[in-house]
């Protein structure tokens, strides 16, 4: 007797098919078409008759018109519609088109099928079109409410009245009218004023409040919970589509500078936490020079807060706190570090290992995979703080409901994917396979956003006032203050100011903020945008090429490094030209710049003028990020 085909035997890869304007991936699939239990044949013959092979196509690339045709096929039954393609298309189409253009093509497609009688079952085609419109209106209402006149909604309403007859068309009419009656924005964009101010407070009132309250007035658990509440609210407000590399990397273009970004508030909160950690350690809550013991106590407090964030699965503030503790102004304080307890040292090392970015952030990714959306967390290993008897509140019965991941991880994954995969292939075909890969990452963000809704923490307004009132400084001011507190504490290896303790990669504040040090020539080797988090760990090697990260020397704070693909054979002028284009610097000649690689130990490698960059640069078998800087030659 022949057995039922296994899933592996049911589907077989058939390769690609090309037609004008589209490339399809084809598989052959065995499907059951006969379900009769009793036939006057032997069992083997019956099993054979119950299956047939069908060809299934999924679109890999195509023109926008072809993608819309695939969205509303003329002859596919509504039960055979590729719902996966529908979801990906509606989520990602704004990366290569606009709502106005897609709506116009959908309407034209419907009228064309109707006029040319391209569908063998037109009523079914109508239901397919209605289904697409209803899913779009239901799940992405903000796409239609970008202008106060609601032109698109009215256009769809007119189309539904004239073309979509019957009860199914009434559903579209009812949905459009519902959106017209409620024209308020569907997404709330958090502004920087909604979170702790990243520039600190300068007024006498704010300093007075900071002097009244202090870090020691709150328990580590309370601070960890309040930071988690803020991070969760901001992360839930992120519009995942804003994280896509082609959107996020172009936010600093002139036409996009005033565009609200749901990502920016999360980034600013991350930077605000890092700065305030340094503030409270270097000069307390108000101007002054705390003693070594007072600094050590505050350092211990932040280590406990970081552990509290870990227990709450708030990986965003955990990363921010650890970045600050590993920054040059704090890391160089040898006497302060020597005054903290052994248990706090051990806890710091454990947390450093957790946020370590070696091997594509493997440790934290595995934790997110295991604990991220789980309702319970097993604490198999007690922390050093708990082992030494220091009070650390553990969740009852291991129950923790929410999760806030470090958004920078997803931003970097999407940036790397955007750099490695072209937007267009075969000339003018939209690379939809790239959008499907981006969607997989966006789906992870959405999953964690659901998990972030499960926190039950009451806000503490006093904490927010205290947190906002903390004054913050520039990197140069922080470093100068640190040197005045403990002179001669800077380690001999000065090439890169921000080194992590006993870690192979660099997790530091400068990767998450806009700081730039210019003191005594000790220039910070790595810069990050004030409006982005520098997340490492995405795979950097794709076939015969590398992804490098190029920043501009001398740029002020708001400029992110740009990811550049370096293929085998690429010469220095070509890489410089691409870097200038990515940084939106027009009219400059590549010959006026020098490309310099910054090594992990802080040393530099100057890439020769016409070198093959692929072979000239230094790479690492450990998968560490490759950082470069463009320096304009002196005139």
JOUR-V59881 format. One record per residue. N is the residue number from 1. PHI is phi in degrees with one decimal (* if undefined). OMEGA is omega in whole degrees, 0 to 359 (999 if undefined). Layout:
N;PHI;OMEGA  N;PHI;OMEGA
This chain:
1;*;178  2;-79.1;181  3;-84.7;176  4;-65.1;181  5;-58.6;175  6;-73.8;178  7;-54.5;181  8;-67.8;181  9;-82.3;182  10;-74.3;184  11;-122.2;178  12;-132.2;180  13;-69.1;182  14;-114.9;177  15;97.8;184  16;-114.5;171  17;-128.2;179  18;-116.2;170  19;-140.6;184  20;-61.1;176  21;87.4;183  22;-159.8;172  23;-126.3;183  24;-118.3;169  25;-96.9;188  26;-116.0;172  27;-128.6;174  28;-102.7;185  29;-126.0;174  30;-82.8;180  31;-128.1;180  32;-82.2;178  33;-123.4;181  34;-131.0;185  35;-115.9;180  36;-65.4;184  37;-82.4;186  38;-120.1;175  39;-131.5;182  40;-78.4;177  41;-134.8;177  42;-74.4;186  43;-60.6;183  44;-63.0;181  45;-67.9;178  46;-60.9;180  47;-59.7;180  48;-65.7;182  49;-71.6;186  50;-77.2;186  51;-126.1;171  52;-138.6;181  53;-100.0;178  54;-119.8;178  55;-96.9;179  56;-117.7;182  57;-119.9;170  58;-122.9;186  59;-80.6;178  60;-97.9;181  61;-156.9;180  62;-179.7;172  63;-69.7;180  64;-62.1;179  65;-62.8;179  66;-68.1;177  67;-63.2;178  68;-68.0;176  69;-60.5;178  70;-68.7;179  71;-69.6;180  72;-127.5;180  73;-65.4;186  74;-76.2;189  75;-121.7;176  76;-81.9;176  77;-67.3;184  78;-59.6;179  79;-75.2;181  80;-101.8;181  81;-64.4;179  82;-77.2;182  83;-66.4;177  84;-63.0;178  85;-63.5;179  86;-58.4;181  87;-64.3;181  88;-65.2;182  89;-61.4;183  90;-66.4;178  91;-78.6;192  92;-109.7;189  93;-60.3;182  94;-70.5;175  95;-77.9;180  96;-134.8;180  97;-154.7;178  98;-133.6;179  99;-61.5;181  100;-59.5;182  101;-68.3;181  102;-68.4;178  103;-60.4;180  104;-62.2;180  105;-68.4;177  106;-61.1;180  107;-65.5;178  108;-63.8;179  109;-61.7;180  110;-61.9;182  111;-66.0;180  112;-66.7;178  113;-62.5;180  114;-67.9;184  115;-70.0;183  116;-91.3;180  117;52.4;183  118;-81.8;183  119;-104.2;177  120;-76.1;178  121;-137.0;187  122;-64.8;179  123;-62.2;176  124;-65.4;178  125;-62.3;177  126;-61.2;180  127;-64.6;178  128;-62.3;180  129;-63.6;179  130;-61.6;180  131;-60.9;179  132;-62.8;181  133;-64.3;182  134;-66.5;178  135;-60.4;180  136;-63.8;182  137;-65.9;183  138;-74.1;188  139;-99.3;181  140;-133.6;183  141;-62.9;181  142;-63.6;179  143;-63.8;186  144;-104.9;186  145;-122.8;182  146;-84.9;177  147;-120.6;185  148;-64.7;182  149;-81.9;179  150;52.0;183  151;-60.6;183  152;-67.0;178  153;-62.2;179  154;-67.3;178  155;-64.5;178  156;-66.6;180  157;-63.9;177  158;-63.6;179  159;-62.3;181  160;-64.6;180  161;-64.9;186  162;-85.7;189  163;-115.6;186  164;-99.6;184  165;-84.1;175  166;88.7;187  167;-67.6;180  168;-67.9;177  169;-65.7;178  170;-63.2;178  171;-64.8;177  172;-67.0;178  173;-61.0;181  174;-64.7;181  175;-69.7;179  176;-65.0;179  177;-66.6;178  178;-61.4;179  179;-71.3;177  180;-66.6;179  181;-72.4;180  182;-125.4;187  183;-92.6;179  184;-69.4;181  185;-57.8;182  186;-81.4;180  187;-124.2;176  188;-94.7;179  189;-92.8;178  190;-71.1;176  191;-100.3;182  192;-62.3;179  193;-73.2;179  194;-78.5;178  195;-119.5;180  196;-58.2;183  197;-67.8;183  198;-76.8;182  199;-97.9;176  200;76.2;180  201;-108.0;181  202;-111.7;186  203;-75.8;179  204;-63.4;180  205;-64.2;182  206;-67.3;179  207;-65.5;179  208;-63.0;179  209;-65.4;180  210;-63.8;179  211;-72.9;181  212;-76.4;181  213;-112.0;180  214;-147.1;181  215;-57.6;184  216;-75.8;178  217;-78.2;179  218;-119.4;175  219;-76.9;178  220;-54.7;180  221;-64.1;180  222;-62.6;180  223;-65.9;179  224;-60.4;180  225;-67.2;181  226;-67.7;176  227;-63.7;179  228;-65.6;178  229;-61.1;179  230;-63.3;182  231;-62.4;181  232;-64.3;179  233;-62.0;181  234;-69.3;181  235;-66.9;178  236;-65.1;182  237;-83.7;180  238;-66.8;172  239;-88.8;188  240;-51.9;181  241;-63.2;178  242;-69.4;182  243;-84.5;184  244;-58.8;187  245;-54.5;183  246;-70.2;177  247;-89.7;184  248;-66.1;184  249;-71.9;182  250;-107.8;183  251;-68.7;183  252;-91.5;173  253;-66.5;184  254;-55.7;183  255;-72.8;183  256;-108.6;187  257;-64.2;181  258;-95.9;180  259;-79.0;180  260;-64.7;180  261;-126.9;179  262;-74.5;181  263;-82.9;189  264;-59.6;182  265;-63.8;177  266;-63.0;179  267;-64.4;181  268;-64.4;177  269;-64.9;177  270;-57.1;180  271;-65.6;180  272;-63.2;178  273;-63.0;181  274;-59.6;181  275;-66.0;184  276;-74.2;172  277;-61.9;179  278;-65.2;180  279;-57.6;185  280;-68.2;180  281;-82.7;186  282;-78.1;179  283;-140.2;174  284;66.4;181  285;-92.4;176  286;-143.8;182  287;-57.5;179  288;158.5;180  289;-118.3;181  290;-66.5;179  291;-70.2;180  292;-59.9;182  293;-65.8;178  294;-66.6;176  295;-63.9;180  296;-62.4;179  297;-64.0;179  298;-69.2;176  299;-61.4;177  300;-63.1;180  301;-62.3;181  302;-70.3;175  303;-64.7;177  304;-65.8;178  305;-65.5;177  306;-60.9;177  307;-64.6;176  308;-62.8;176  309;-63.8;177  310;-61.0;180  311;-63.5;179  312;-86.8;182  313;59.6;174  314;-97.8;184  315;-78.4;179  316;-72.6;178  317;-68.1;175  318;-58.5;179  319;-64.5;181  320;-63.6;181  321;-65.5;181  322;-66.1;176  323;-61.0;179  324;-67.5;181  325;-67.6;179  326;-95.8;181  327;-75.0;184  328;-57.9;182  329;-59.3;180  330;-96.8;184  331;-61.3;184  332;-76.6;184  333;-79.4;185  334;-60.4;182  335;-65.8;179  336;-65.1;179  337;-62.7;179  338;-71.4;183  339;-98.3;179  340;-84.9;185  341;-70.8;179  342;-64.4;180  343;-64.9;177  344;-70.1;174  345;-57.9;182  346;-63.6;179  347;-63.2;179  348;-60.9;180  349;-65.2;178  350;-63.4;180  351;-69.3;177  352;-62.0;178  353;-64.0;181  354;-64.2;182  355;-93.8;179  356;-58.5;186  357;-102.4;175  358;-66.2;175  359;53.7;174  360;61.7;180  361;53.1;188  362;-59.4;185  363;-64.5;183  364;-70.1;177  365;-66.0;178  366;-65.5;177  367;-63.2;179  368;-62.6;180  369;-64.3;183  370;-82.9;189  371;-108.6;192  372;-51.9;181  373;-111.3;178  374;-79.5;180  375;-85.6;177  376;-129.4;180  377;-127.5;179  378;-90.7;177  379;-96.2;183  380;-74.3;184  381;-124.1;177  382;-74.2;178  383;-77.6;179  384;-60.9;181  385;-64.5;180  386;-69.8;181  387;-61.8;182  388;-90.1;173  389;87.9;178  390;-74.2;186  391;-63.0;175  392;-145.1;185  393;-70.8;178  394;-97.8;179  395;-63.9;180  396;-68.5;179  397;56.9;179  398;69.9;185  399;-88.7;173  400;-133.9;189  401;-92.6;190  402;-105.0;176  403;-147.5;171  404;-125.5;179  405;-78.3;174  406;-81.3;186  407;-61.7;181  408;-58.0;178  409;-61.5;180  410;-71.1;178  411;-59.8;181  412;-69.8;177  413;-56.2;181  414;-69.7;177  415;-64.3;180  416;-64.7;178  417;-64.5;179  418;-64.1;180  419;-74.5;186  420;-78.4;185  421;-111.9;180  422;-71.6;177  423;-72.6;182  424;-124.3;175  425;-132.4;181  426;50.2;176  427;91.8;188  428;-124.7;181  429;-96.7;178  430;-67.2;181  431;-77.7;184  432;-73.4;177  433;-61.9;175  434;-62.6;181  435;-65.9;177  436;-66.9;178  437;-67.2;177  438;-64.2;180  439;-62.4;179  440;-60.5;178  441;-72.6;178  442;-61.8;178  443;-62.6;176  444;-65.0;178  445;-59.9;179  446;-62.1;180  447;-62.8;179  448;-71.8;175  449;-64.1;175  450;-65.5;179  451;-65.2;180  452;-66.9;179  453;-76.4;188  454;-93.9;174  455;-79.7;177  456;-129.7;184  457;-126.2;178  458;-82.9;180  459;-70.2;178  460;-117.1;183  461;-64.9;178  462;-62.9;178  463;-63.1;181  464;-61.4;179  465;-65.7;179  466;-64.3;182  467;-62.7;180  468;-65.7;185  469;-78.4;182  470;-67.7;181  471;-78.9;178  472;-119.2;185  473;-121.7;173  474;-81.4;180  475;-60.7;181  476;-62.4;180  477;-67.8;177  478;-60.7;183  479;-66.6;178  480;-62.3;178  481;-63.0;178  482;-60.3;179  483;-66.6;179  484;-71.6;179  485;-79.1;180  486;-139.4;181  487;-73.9;176  488;74.4;182  489;-93.0;183  490;-67.8;178  491;-58.8;182  492;-61.3;181  493;-76.0;188  494;-107.0;184  495;-58.6;178  496;-129.0;188  497;-67.1;191  498;-106.6;180  499;-111.9;177  500;-85.5;182  501;-80.9;177  502;53.9;177  503;-127.1;184  504;-86.7;177  505;-113.7;187  506;-106.3;174  507;-107.5;185  508;-152.7;183  509;-60.8;184  510;-65.5;177  511;-80.8;183  512;-124.2;182  513;-142.3;184  514;-100.6;185  515;-62.4;176  516;-149.0;185  517;-94.9;179  518;-128.6;187  519;-84.1;175  520;50.6;176  521;75.5;180  522;-85.2;184  523;-69.7;177  524;-64.7;185  525;-79.5;185  526;-133.5;182  527;-118.9;176  528;-142.1;181  529;-69.4;170  530;-59.9;183  531;-107.0;173  532;-156.8;176  533;-101.8;181  534;-91.4;180  535;-95.0;180  536;-102.1;167  537;103.7;177  538;-71.5;180  539;-53.8;187  540;-110.0;183  541;-118.9;180  542;-129.7;179  543;63.7;182  544;-87.4;179  545;178.5;179  546;-135.1;170  547;-101.3;179  548;-112.5;181  549;-115.6;188  550;-112.9;174  551;-116.4;181  552;-101.0;178  553;-72.0;178  554;89.9;177  555;-70.7;173  556;-75.9;199  557;-51.7;195  558;-87.3;177  559;-136.2;180  560;-84.2;170  561;-62.4;179  562;-113.4;179  563;-87.7;184  564;-122.9;177  565;-85.7;178  566;-112.0;179  567;-95.3;177  568;-63.1;181  569;105.7;179  570;-69.9;181  571;-96.1;185  572;-55.1;181  573;-57.8;181  574;-66.8;179  575;-67.2;178  576;-63.0;180  577;-61.7;179  578;-64.1;180  579;-64.9;179  580;-62.3;179  581;-65.2;179  582;-64.3;179  583;-86.3;178  584;60.4;176  585;-103.3;184  586;-105.6;175  587;80.7;179  588;-99.7;179  589;-96.3;178  590;-57.5;181  591;-67.3;180  592;-87.5;184  593;-126.8;175  594;-117.4;179  595;-95.6;185  596;-125.2;175  597;-92.5;178  598;-102.5;182  599;-81.0;181  600;-57.8;180  601;-87.0;178  602;95.0;178  603;-72.0;183  604;-121.7;173  605;-125.0;178  606;-83.6;180  607;-78.9;181  608;-56.5;190  609;-56.6;184  610;-123.6;183  611;-78.4;169  612;-79.8;189  613;-61.1;182  614;-56.8;181  615;-94.7;184  616;-76.9;184  617;-82.4;179  618;-91.9;179  619;-115.7;182  620;-128.4;177  621;-72.7;182  622;-86.6;178  623;75.3;180  624;-70.6;180  625;-64.6;180  626;-106.7;185  627;-106.2;178  628;-133.3;175  629;-135.9;175  630;-97.8;179  631;-113.8;177  632;-77.8;182  633;-68.2;178  634;-63.5;182  635;-79.3;999
